[in-house]
Amino acid sequence: MKSTNKTNPSGSSKNLMTLKDYYKNSPVFSRRIFIAEICKRCGITVRTAHNWITGKIKPQKQDHYLILSEITGIAPEKLFES
């Protein structure tokens, strides 16, 4: 399942979001789909995906940053900014 969404859920292209903001601003019904896509494409568990989203841990592999960026439309270096 490849996402074609290249903008953040709020529709604002001026203020890019972090991964956490992207998740929080997504409709509740699409959050499971979002997490499932991260898990499938990165080969990680749901727990790891939640830990990434909440900022408890960050991906160890550069490929994971690129996948998250592709899914969300957020630049890799902006995914975890505070």
C-alpha positions in Angstrom: 0.0 0.0 0.0 1.8 3.1 -1.2 0.6 6.5 -0.1 0.2 9.2 -2.6 -0.5 11.9 0.0 2.3 14.4 -0.3 0.8 17.1 2.0 0.1 17.0 5.7 -3.4 16.3 6.9 -4.2 19.9 7.8 -3.5 20.9 4.2 -0.9 23.5 5.1 2.2 23.4 3.0 3.8 26.4 4.8 4.3 24.7 8.1 5.6 21.2 7.8 4.7 18.9 10.6 6.7 16.3 12.5 5.7 12.7 12.4 3.9 13.1 15.7 1.9 16.1 14.5 1.0 14.3 11.3 -0.4 11.4 13.3 -2.3 13.7 15.8 -3.8 15.6 12.9 -4.9 12.6 10.9 -8.5 11.4 11.1 -8.9 8.8 13.8 -10.2 6.2 11.4 -7.0 6.5 9.2 -4.5 6.2 12.0 -4.6 2.4 12.0 -4.0 2.3 8.2 -1.1 4.8 8.7 0.5 2.6 11.4 -0.1 -0.6 9.3 1.6 1.0 6.3 4.6 2.0 8.4 4.9 -1.5 9.9 4.6 -3.2 6.5 7.0 -1.0 4.6 9.6 -0.8 7.4 9.3 -4.4 8.7 8.6 -3.2 12.3 6.1 -4.0 15.0 3.1 -1.8 15.9 4.9 -1.0 19.2 7.9 0.3 17.4 5.7 2.4 15.1 4.0 3.9 18.1 7.3 4.6 19.7 8.5 6.4 16.6 5.3 8.4 16.4 5.5 9.5 20.1 9.2 10.3 19.8 10.2 7.7 22.4 12.7 6.3 19.9 13.8 7.2 16.4 14.5 4.9 13.5 18.0 3.4 13.3 18.1 2.9 9.5 18.2 5.8 7.0 15.8 3.8 4.8 13.1 4.1 7.5 13.4 7.9 7.5 13.0 7.8 3.7 10.0 5.6 3.9 8.3 7.8 6.6 9.1 10.8 4.4 7.5 9.2 1.4 4.4 8.2 3.3 3.9 11.6 5.0 5.4 14.1 2.6 7.6 15.4 5.5 11.3 15.9 4.8 13.4 13.3 6.6 15.2 15.8 8.7 11.9 17.4 9.9 10.2 14.1 11.0 11.4 14.3 14.6 12.1 18.0 15.2 10.7 19.3 18.4 
